[in-house]
């Protein structure tokens, strides 16, 4: 629906589709995305000029969206310590333990404008198939003696889009350095060790992401290298970066 509409609307008009359920949800790399009731499910259309900071670094969009989801919760007074985090390149995690959301970005370049379709699905009020944001809030209330209210999918989507708009403005003005300090504050990889290529491969340390959004790893004796998400998968459970 959005794919048909996005080229017909005036540039200044925003467009978002929100679903309560999906029957054909898609994940990255052809994976299926399960969409039970209680998920926040939406596809957002935005346009980015090719000759802009973000237009020259399009892979960064998925990082900005992941950060916007986490910030949409952790920027609310009282909810700052809900342990919601970003995992490179496009996942939302509870600590470094369980996935509860994902982002999928498709881009089309028409003349000098990128038309970006951002799909994201976040477990808000559904404990299955993994865990949800309201489970984390309940757990936090029990441990800290607080009375934080559960969130709704509508609230999370609205806040995410609002935060994303601010992050895009900051990126367009200041480039990657405008958003990376906040991104690193919430990501799960700081100081993590991985093996390259296979389980007996060389050890490397994750050091950050480069100016184009690719993961940077430091292999002893070889310096820092960038790992491209479209040619590699990052297995959080095995701490392994492997070619697909």
N, C-alpha and C positions, 0 to 999 in steps of 0.2 A: 504493500500500500504506500509506504513512505517513498520507496524507490520510484514509484510512478509520479508521485506528487512533487518531489523535491525540486524538479527543474521547472515547475509551473508557477511557483510562488515568487513574489517579490523578494529580493535579497534581504530586506530588513525584517522579514517575517519569520519567526521561529516555527519549528515543526517538531512535535514529539508524539510518538504512539506509545500508549501504555496498555499492557495486557494484565488481566487477572490470572489467566492461565495461558500456557502455550502447549500446543500439541507437537510442534516440530522445532523446538528450541535447538539452536546450534551453538556449539562451543568452538574453541580454536582447533585448527587442524582436522576439521571434519568430525570432531567429537560431538556427541549428543549432550545437550544441556537439559537436565531434568527440571521441571517447572511446576512443583506442587503449589497448592493454595498457600498463601502467606509470603510468597516471593515478591520482591519489587522487580518488575520486568518492564523494560522500556527500550525504545530505539529513538535516538535524538539525531536530528539533522542540523549540522552547522556548516558554515562556509569559512574557509581560511584563504586569504590571498597567497598565491605562490611566492611572491616577493615580499615576504615578511619573516620575522624570526621563526615563527612556528611553521610557516609554509616551507621553509628550508630544512625543517627538522620534524617532518610529519610523524615519524615513529614515536615522538614524545607524547602524542595525544593520548595513547593508551595509559601512559604513566600519570598524566594529568587527571584523567577520569578516575583511575584507581585511587589517587590521592584525594580527589573530590569526594568520593564515597566515604573514605575514612574520616576526612575532615567534617563531613556533613553530620557525623555523630560526635566526634571528639572535640568539635568546636562549640558544642552546646554546654553552657555552664552546668557543672555537676557530672557531665559525661566524659570529661577529659581523660579519665583513667580506664575507660572501657577498652579492653586490649584488642582493638581492631587494627590490623596492619596491612601493608601492601607487600606483595611478593612479585618480583620481576618475572615476566614482563607485564602480566595483566590479571593478576588474581588478588582477591581480598581474603585475608586469613584471620582466624582467631589465634593470636600469638604466632608461633611457628608450627602450630599443631594441626589445624584443620581449615580446609577451604570453606568459605561460606559465600563467595561471590566471584564473578568474573566479568571481564570486559572484552568485547570484540569490536574492532574498528575496521571499516571498509572505506576506501577513499577513491574518488574519481576526479581526475583533473580535466576541467573544461576550460580551454584557453588559459587564463592566468588565475583561475579560482579552483581550489580543492573543495569538492562537495564530500563531506565526511558523514558517514552513518555510524553512530556509536550505539552499540547494543550493550546493555548491562543487565545482569540478573544477580540479585542479592537476597540471601535468605534473611528475612526480617522477622517473620512470625511462624516459621515452620522448622521444627527441630530435626526433621528428616529431609534429605538423606544424610546430612552431616550435623550441623549445628546452626543456630541463627542468632541474630543480634539480640533479640529479646531474651534468649537463653543466657547470653553474656550479662545482660542487665540484671536478670534475676539472680545470677551467681554473684555479681558485684554487690547487690543489695543485701544478700545473705551474709557475705563476708565482711562488709563495711558498715552494716546497720543503717544503710541509706534507704530512701523510698523513691528512687528514680522511676518514672513512668515508662512503660513499654512504648516503642515507636510503631508507627504505621508505615506501610509501604508508600502511601501517598506522600507522607511527610519526608521520608528518606529521598524519594525521587525529586521532590521540589527543592529540598536543601542541596542535593547533589548538583542539580543543574545550576543553582544559584552560585555555589562555591566554584563550579567549573568555569563559569563566566568570569569570575574574579581571577582565577588562576591563569586563564588564557590571556586576560588583559596584562597581568604581571609578566607572563612569558613574552608577550609581544613587545613589552617595553624594555625588559631587562635580560631576556634570553634565559638559558638553562639555569644560570646562577641565581635567578630570581626565585626559583621554586625548589631547587635541589636541597637546600638546608631543611626545608619542611618535609620533603620526600624521604630524606635519610632519617629524619626523626621517627618516622613511622614504618620504615621498611624492615624486613625480617633478616636481612643478609649481613648486617654489620659484623665484620671479623670472621665470617663463616669460611670454612675450608671445604674445598671441593676437589674431586678428581676429574681430569680431563679425558674424554674419549671412552674410557672403560674403567672398571672397578680396580684395575691394577695400574691405571694410567698415572701420569705425573700429578703431584699435588699442587694446587693453586689456591690463592686466597682472593676472595671477592673484595674489591676495593671501591667500587662505585659504578656509576654509569657515565658514558662519555657524552659529548655534546650532541650526539644524534640519538641518544636513548638506548644504546647497546650496552650490555653488561661488560664491565672491565674486570679482568682477573689478572693476578700477578703470579706468574710461575717463576720459581727460583732459578736465577741464571738467565732468564729470558725477558725480564721486564714485564710491562703491562700490555695485555692484549685485549681487544674487544671481541666479544662473542655475539653473533647476530641471532636474534630470536627466531628468524624465519628459517634458519638452517640448523638449529640446535634445540634440544629440549632441556629444561632444568628440572631434575627430579629431586624435589625437596626431601623426600623420605630417604634417598640414598646419597644425597649430596653429590650428585653426579651430573656433569654436563656432557651430553653425548650427541653426536651427529644423528639426525633422523635417518 
